[in-house]
């Protein structure tokens, strides 16, 4: 799965944080909801512009970023 089609950074939008394409919902928002115990289904009910795929893309984006921080090569 490529996150390039699902995640974008737009200067001046949400503090330049990566967000889900077509929304103002950041990767951080999605991760925070999941960490608080919400399921993907609950998040989608609250934010119907999101899909299961966009939530998975946020997780992959965060995992890839973490991997780059640990192994910057």
N, C-alpha and C positions, 0 to 999 in steps of 0.2 A: 504494500500500500504506500503510495506517495502522498505526503501531506501537502505538497505544493498546490494541489487543486482545492484543498479544503481550508488551509490556514494562510493568512496574509498579515502583513504589517503595513498599516497605513499611517504615514506621518500625520501627527496631530489628532489621531483618533485613539481614544482610550489610553492616552499616555504612551503612544507608540508601542503598545504591547501587542503580541500576536493575537489575532482574533479569528473566529470562524468566518469564512468568506460569506459576504452578504448579510452579516449581522454586526452587532457591536458587542457580542459576547466573546470575552477573551478566553484563551486557553486556561489562564489562571482561574477564571470563574468556573469553568467546567471541572477543573481539578479540585477546586474548593468544594463544590457541590458533592462530588464523589467522596471526598475525604470526610465530609460531614455525614455521610451515610446514605445519601440519595442514590437511588438506582438510575440507570440510564433511562428507564421508562418514566420515572418520576420527573427527571430533568426535561424530557421531551414533552411531558404534559404541561409543565410550567413554561417551557420555551419551545413551542411547536415549530419554530423555524429551524430547530436543530433536528438531526437525524441520528440514528445509531451510528452511522458511518462518520458523521462529524465528531461525535463523542470519541469514537475510536481514534480518529485522526488527531484529536487533542492529546490523547494518551500517548500515541506514537510520537508526536511532536515533542512532548515533554521527555519521553524516554530517549529519543535521539539527542536532545539537547543535553541531558544528563550524561549520556555516553560521551559526547564531545568534551564535556567538562572534565570527565575522569580520564579520558584518553584523547588528548588534544592533537594527536598525530594525524 
